[in-house]
Amino acid sequence: MKPAHIITPLLVAMGVGALSAMAVRNPILLDVPAASIPSDLETTVAGVNDWFAERWTLDGVEPAGMADDLTILRRLSLSLHGTIPSLEEIRRFEADDRPDRLEQWTAAMLDDPRFADYFAERLARAFVGVGQGQFIIFRRDRFNAWLGRQLKDDVPYDEIVRAMITGQGIWTSKGEVNFVTAAIANDEFDPNKLTARTVRAFLGQRMDCAQCHDHPFDDWTQAQFEGLTAHYVPVGRSLVGVEDADRFAFTLPAEFLEDLKGTDVSDRLRGEFRENDYSIRARAELMPLVDGELWVLLDGDESDEEELQPQYAIHLDNGELKVSTRQQVYIVDDTRYDEVRVVPPAVPFHPEWLGEEGTPRQRLAEWVTHPENRRFERAIVNRVWGLMFGRPFALDRPVDDLPDPDDPVTAESLALLDMLGEDFRQHDYSIKRLVQVIAASRPFRLASDVQSAGEAELEDLERSWAVFPLVRLRPEQVIGAMLQAASVKTIDRNSHLFVRFLRFAREQGFVDEFGDPGENELSDRVGTIPQALLRMNGQLASELTEPNPFGSVGRISALASSPEATLDACYLVCLTRRPTEPEREHFLPQLGTQREGQAVQDLFWALFNSPEFSWNH
């Protein structure tokens, strides 16, 4: 064997060992991330902090003290990357003596590809749900990849949303089109589903029940829901993918106005439909909706005893008789009231925000993202706040069920959403900018405990955002933290392909077994006994704590210079902090001089299963 074939692997192994040793031992000077901090960030954050200071005074609460920087680093890593910081990152962070290192690290984390990948998955749950859909016409992986690229490049959020609402083409090559194809099931497109999703995801409000009746507790009406749905009805599929049908199929000669005066369908009218490649079934009748201006043609099979179904609308448009199919205009057959109606595209408020040109979807997109549409800004601010804190800013309601912006009851308490929304709009709808503002705000950096506070007082503090809320980690954060804790080096796109594949495979299986909250991941959750047992006795937890030379347990055991260094490294790896004095007194005698044995493995198992590991705090 040639010497080079032996030397090269040895050099690689020595390099990995040296990097691991650098991370395990005391901090040394390592490269720290360099990022660009917006010049006006401090001014905006000061305004946010002033708003909270005034609120705390009015509420009569004293906010908690500030959390230490390592705790805040853990929060940032969990919220932006879905995992805890690696020991390698912690050493780099501690070597960074810049006064604004938290702002610098926030910006660097946003530039890390892990942010785009992780946030894309979180937002995709709101945009297309968690189901895999009909594989032939819906590719969730393509949508996530597309959304991740938009976040990585900091594409303005309003552009992202317009691309989703108006997407055309093949869903495998244009990821944004999957927002539309997610509403297809069993080869049937459901425009009602897409309408409800649009309002929830982009306007932060629920009007789902208005599909069937006026909302019993809100101002939404069925007519408003149908008007919005009419924008999506022309969506169709062809060889070129998703596209919008023209409003009219063909034009009838003017003399056919005589054929529309009764309810019978004349043979001449049937023939004209056939000439234009459209058919009318055996049983058919005309139903006038607007005298002399609008008719619906209903038909059915001769042997079919059921009610006739509306198939075509005939409009008198600028002196011409134009025919539309039910795939081109929204024809509602309301059997509850024995009523048929043709619904034109409409919006529930501010119709002047609609685009003046383009397809119905393009006009709707302009309305949704209009600069004066405060619902649009409030919805994404509330959701991003929720992803960073574990719960939305509007604590008393689901993340996608905000009140109207001008609701006098909530206008004052939710004014922060408007403040952040305005800054969001003024800075080109930048998601990264929004994250930086929230991450630098005082509520995000407060401690999560107040030693002297009782349970009732603590609840008051949480309602006022005067303490960082204690929130259970989501399943993907739990497994992300476990996998990262098992490695002293950062697991990212620079990791070996095998390491990344292993993480992906383990993460998917663990989340399924642990219990995926789906689209309700920002709702309060309770821990379960099966979840605790999975962390305590699951095969994955056992594998991750094995003292092999590639994992944290084996490397810390082999490379730490003393029992004290071993204990510090274990705590930093698992909990992103050093042990307290009582913890040192308890664990150091157990470690003793046997750092390489069962003691370190047992310590890792104990830290994995501690409440602190599975909570954001």
N, C-alpha and C positions, 0 to 999 in steps of 0.2 A: 504493500500500500504506500502511495506517495505521502511524504510528510505533510504536504499542503492539505490533504484530505483529513488529516488528524488535527492539524493546528487550527484550521478555520473554525470547526465546531467548538474547540476548546476556547478560542478567543471570544466567540459569541457567548458561551456559557460563563466565562469570566466577566464579560461585560454586564450580563444580566445579574450576576451575583453582586458585582460592585454597585450597581444601581439599587439593588435591594438593600444592600448594607447601608448605603447612604440614607435610604428612607427609614430603616429601622433604628439607626443610631441617632445621636443628637443632631439637631438641625445644623446644616451648613449652608453656605451661600449657593443658592440655585437660581436658575433663570426664573424670573417672575413675569406674568403676563403684562404686556403693554397694550393698552386700549385707549380709545378716544372717548373722553367724557364730554358730553354737550356743555357748552359754555353757560347755558341758562338753566342747567339742571338744578343747581343750588337754589335759584330764585323760585322755581316751580315747587320744589320740595318744601321750601320755607312757607309758601302759601298753604300747602297741604297741612303742614304741621301747625300753622296758626289756626286753621279751621278746626283741627282736633283739640287744640288747647282751649279754644272758645267753647267747644262742645263739652269738654270735660268740666270746665268751670260751671256751665249751665246745669250739667247733670250732677254736680257736686261730688265728683270722684277724683281721687288722686291716682294718676297712672303709675304703673309698675316702673321699676328702675330699668335701666338699659341692659340688654343681654350682652354677654361677652362676644368677641369677634368670632371665635370658633363656632359658637352656637348659631350665629347668623350665617356663617359660611355653610353650615349643615343645612339650614333652611333654604338657602339659595340653591344648593346642589340638589336637594330633594324636589324643589319646585320647578327648577329649570332643566335638570337632567334626569330626574326620577331615581336618583340614587344618592348615597352619601359620599363625601369626599374620600379619596384614597389617601393612604398614609403618605404617598409621594406628594400629593397635592397639599396636604396639611403642612408638610415640611417646607414646601415652597411658600405657602401662605405665611408661615411664621417667620420666614426669612425676609419677607417683604416689609420694609419699615416705612413705606410711604404713608403719609397721614390720611390719604384717601384710598387706602388699599381695598376697602370694601366696594367702593364705586368702581375701581379699576377691575376688580375680580368679577363684579357683576357684568361689566361690559365684555370682558374676556369670555365669560361663560356664555353670553349671548352670541358671540362669534364662533363658539365651539359647535361643530356639527351635531353634537348630542342635543343641544337645545332645539334645533330645527326638527330633528327626528322625534324628540319626546313631545314637544308642544304640538307638532302636527298630529300625532296620535290623540292627544287630549282634545284638540279642537275638532278633529274628525268625528269624534263621538257626538258632538253637537250637530255637525253638518250632515253626516250620512248615517249616524247610528253605529251600532256595534255588530250588526249582523253581516254575514258574508254575501247575502243577496243571491241573485240568480247569476251564477258564474259567467255564463255566456255573455251577458250584457252589463255586468257590474263587476268592477275590479277594485276592491278596496285598497289593495296594495298600490295600485297606480295612482289612486286619489291621494293617499298618504304621501307618496313620493313627490307628487306634484306640489302638494301643500307644503311639504318640507322645504322644497326649493324656494317657494315664495317667501317663507319665513327666513331662510338663510340669507336671501338677498334683500330682506327687509322691504319687500314690495308693499306699497301702501295697501292697507287693509280694505279700503273701499274698492280698489282695483281687484283684489282677490275675490271679494264678494260678487262684484259685477261679472267676473269671469265664470263663477259658478252658476249664477242665475241664467246667464245667456249662453252657456257652453254649447257648441255645436261640433259635430264630427264623430270620430271613432273613439270610444271610451278607453281603448287600450293604448292609444297614442296621445290622447289629450285627457290627462287625468281629471281636469275640472269637470268634464262631461259626466263623470260618475255621480256628481251631485244630483243630476237629473235621473240617471238610470237607476239610482238607488230606490226610486219610486216605482220601479217596474217589478211585478211579481207574477209568475205564471204567464209571462208574455203580455200582461195587461198593464198599461201605464195608468197610474192613479194620481191625477192632478191634485186631488184633495189632500193627499198625503204630503205632496210637495209644498202646497200652500201652508199647511200647518207647520211644516219643518222650517219654511222660510221665515214665518213670523216668530217662531220660537228662537231659532238660531241667530237671526240677524236683528230682530227688534226686541228680543227678550220678553215676549209676552205670549200668553196662551189663548188661542181662540179656537182650539180644536172642536169644542162642543158646538160652536156656532155653525159647524157643517150641517147639523141637523135641526138646530133651533137657536133662537136668540139666547145669548149667554145669560144665565140666571143671576149672576153676581157682578157682571161687568157690562160695559157699554157695547160690546161686540154684537153684531146682528148676523143672522143667516145671510141676508142680502149682501153684507160687506164681505163675508167669507166667499160667497159665490163670485162676487166681482173680482176678488183677488185670484180665485181659481181660474177664471176665464183667461188670464194671461198665460196659463200653462197648457190649456186645452189643445192649442194647435201643435204641440210637440209631437213629433212622429219619428219613425225610424225608417231608414232606407239603406241602400248599399253604401252610402257615404256616411252613415252613422246617424246621429241625432240631428234633426233639422226642424224648422218651423214651417208648417203648411201655410199656403196662401189663405187669405180670408175667404175667398170665393172659389168655387169649383168651376163654374161656367155661368154664362149669361143667357137668359131666355129672351127670345124676340118679344117686342113690346105687345104684339097681338095676344100673347098668352095671358095678359091681364084678365081677359074674358074667362079663361079657364079657372081662375082663382076665385070666382064670385060665389061658388057653392062649396059644399064639403066633398062632393064626388071628384075623383081623379079621372080626368078624361083620357081616352086612348091617345089623343094627340099629345098630351103632356107626357104620358108614358113613352111615347115614341121619341119625343125630344130628349128625354133623359137617356134613352138607349143610344141616341146619336152622339151623346157626349160621354158614352161609356159608363153610365150609371144606371142602375136598375131600380125599379119599384116592384115590390113583391105583390102577390096576388090580392091580398086584402089591403086596401089603402084608403085614406081619407085626408082631407085638408082641414086644418084648424086655423082660423084667423086669430091672430094675437093682437095686432094693431090694425084696425080697420083700414084696408086699402094700402097698407105699408109693410106688414110683416105676417107671414104665414108659416106654419109648421106642417110638414107632410109626415104622416104616420103610416106605417105599414106593418104587415105580418104575413106569415105563411097561411095558405088557404086552410090547411088542416089544424092550424094552431088555434085553440080556443082561448088563449090568454089575450090580455089587452094588447092593442096595437102599440108599437114602440116608435117614438119620434126619431126620424132618420135625417131629415133635411129641413133647413130653414130657407125661406124665400124672402128676400128683402127687396123693397123698392128703394133703390139707392141712386140718387141724382137722376131720376127718370128712367133708370134701367132696372130690370128684374134680374137679380143675381142670386144664385143658388149656393148654399154652403152645406157641407156635410157635418155630422156631429163630431167629426175629428177636426173641424175647422173653427166652429163656434160652439159655445157652451149652451147646450140644450138640456135643461133640467126637467126631468119627469118626476114631479112631486106627487107620489101616489097617496100620500097622507091627506092632501087637500084636493086630490083629483085635478091637478093643475100642471100645465106645461108652460115653460117660459124660456125665452132666449135671453141669456145674460151677457151683456157686453163687458169687456174688461173695465174695471173701475177700482178705485182705492177708497178706503174708509175716511181718509182725511187729507187735506191739502192736495187736491188733484193738480194744482199748478206745479207740483214737484215732478210730475210725470214727464218723461222725455217727450219731445215733440215729434221725433222721427224714430223709425226703426220698427222692429217686431214688437209684439206685446211684451215679450220677455225683456227686451232691451229697455223698453219704457218703464217696466216695473223695476228693473235694476237701478235706473236713475232715481226713481222715487225712494226705494229702500235706502240708498246711499246718499241721498241729498244732504248737503251740508247743514241744512236747517232741521233735519230729522234727528232730534235728540234721542229718540228711542234707539237708533242705530249705534250711537256712541255709548250710551248707557249700558246697552246689552253686552258689548265686548269688554268694557271696563269692569262690569260686575263679574263677568266670567273669568277674566285674567286675575282679578283680585282673589276670586275663589280658588283658582289654581295655585296661587302663591301662599294663601293662608289656610287652604283646606276647606274653607267655607266662603260663600259669597258675601259681599258687603251688606246687602239687604238680608239680614239674618233670619227674618221671620217668614220667608217665602222661598220657593225653589228658585234656582239661578235664572230660569227662563220664564219667570212669571212676575216681572216687575210691574208696579203700578204705572199709570200714565205720568209723564213728566210734569204735567201741570196739576196733578192731584194735590189739593191744598193740605190734605192730611199728612202726606209723606214728603212734600216738597222740601221742607227744612231738613228733615233727618237724612234724606238721600241727596242733599245738595252736592256732596263730594263727588258723586257720579257725574254730575254736570261739570264740576270744576276739572276733573281728570279728563272728561270727554272733550272739553274745549281745548285743553292742552294737546290731547291726542289729535284732534282735527287740525290744529294750527301747526303741528309737526308732521304733516303728510300722512296721518293715520299710521304712524310707525308703532308696531307691536313692541319692538325692542325699546323704544323710547318710553312707552307706557310701563313696561316692566322695570326699567331703570328708576322711574319716578316712584313707583310703589316700593321697590326694594330699598330705596334711600329714605323713605318716609319713617317717621318715628314709630307708628304702630308696628311696622315690620321688624323694628329693632328693639322693641320692648321685651323684657323678660316675660316668661310664661307663668311665673308664680309670684305671689305676694304672701310672704310668710304669715303676716298678721291677719290676712283676710279670711273670713268665714265663707261658707258655701254661698250664702245669699249675696254677700258683698262681691265675691268672685264673679257671680253671674252678672251683677250690675257692671262690673269692670269689662266683662266680655261683650256685653251689649253696647257699651260705649267705645269699644276697641281701645280700651285703656290697659290692656294686657294682651300678650300674644296668645291666641287660643290653643288649647291642647286638643289636637285632632289626630285620630288614628291614621296611620299611613295607609294609602290605598294599596291594593295587592301588588301592583307593579312596582311600587316604591319599596315594599317589604322585600320582594325577591331581588330588586336592584340593589338594595342595601346589603342583603346577605351575600350576593355574588361579589360585590365590590369589597366587602369586608374580608372575603376569602383570598384577596390578592392585595399585596402592598403596592403594586403598580396600578396605574389608572387603566380601567377597561374602557377603551374608546375605539375609534376607527383605526388607530395606529396599532392596536393590539393584533396579535397573530389571528389569522383567519379562523383557526380552530377555536381559539378563545371566544371570538365573537359569535361563531356558530353555536358553541356550547351555551353561551349566555342566552341566545335567542330561543334555542330549544327548551332550555330549562325554564325560562321565563314564561313561555306560553303554557307549558304544562302546569307550572305552579299556580299561575293566575286562574286557570280553569278549575284546579282543585281547591284553591283557597276561596274562590267565589268572586266572580267579577261583578261589581255593582252596575256595570254598563253605563248608560247615559246618566244615571243618577249618582255618579261618583262624588258629586259635591254635596250630597245629602248626608245627614248624620248617620253613622253606622255603628253597630255594636259588634264587639268581638264574640266569637263563638268557640265552643269547646273543640270542634273539629279543626278550626284554624290554629288554636293553641297547640293541639296535638301534632298538627302537620309541622309546625316549627320545632317542636320538642323531639318528636320521634320519626319524622319523615326521613326518607332516604337521602334527600338533597341536603338537609341539615347535617346528617352524618357524614356525607361525602365532603362537604365544605369545611368541616372541622378536623378532617384527617391530617395528621402531622407529616404530610409528604413534602418533598423539597421544593415543590412549585407553589404551595399555598402559604397563606399568612402564618398559620400555626407552625409549620415546619421552618419557615424562614426566620420568624421571630425567635423561635427556640434556638436556632443555630447561630444567629447573628447578633442578638442583643448582648450588650456587654455586661449586664448585671441583672439580678432579679428586679430591681427598681426599673431598669430600662425595659425589661420584658413586660412588666405590669403597665407602664406608661404606653408602650406600643400597642398592647392589646386593647386598652381603653380608647386610644386615639383611632385605631382601626375600626372598632365597633361602634363607639358612641361619640366620636369626634370631641373628646375631652380627656383630661387626665383624671385619675382617681382622686377622690377626696381622702382626707387623712383617715377617717374610720375605715374606708375601703382598703387603704394601704395596710392598715393594721390587721385587717382580716385576711387579705390575700397573700401578702408577702411571706408569712411563715409557711403557707401551703406551697408556694413556689419553691422556696429554699434554694437549693442548688440544682434541683432537677428540672431545669427549664426545658429539657428536650423531651420530657415524658408526658405522662397523662395529665399533669397539672395544667399545662397551657391549653391542652385540648378541652379539659373540663371548664376552664375559665371562659374560653370562647363560647362553649355551649351555654354557659350561664348568662353571658352577655347577650347572645342571640335571643334568648328567651326572656330577657328582662323587659318590663313594660316600657322602659326608656327607649329601647331599640325600635319598637314598633309604633312610636308616637312621634309626631312633629311637635316641637316645643320650643 
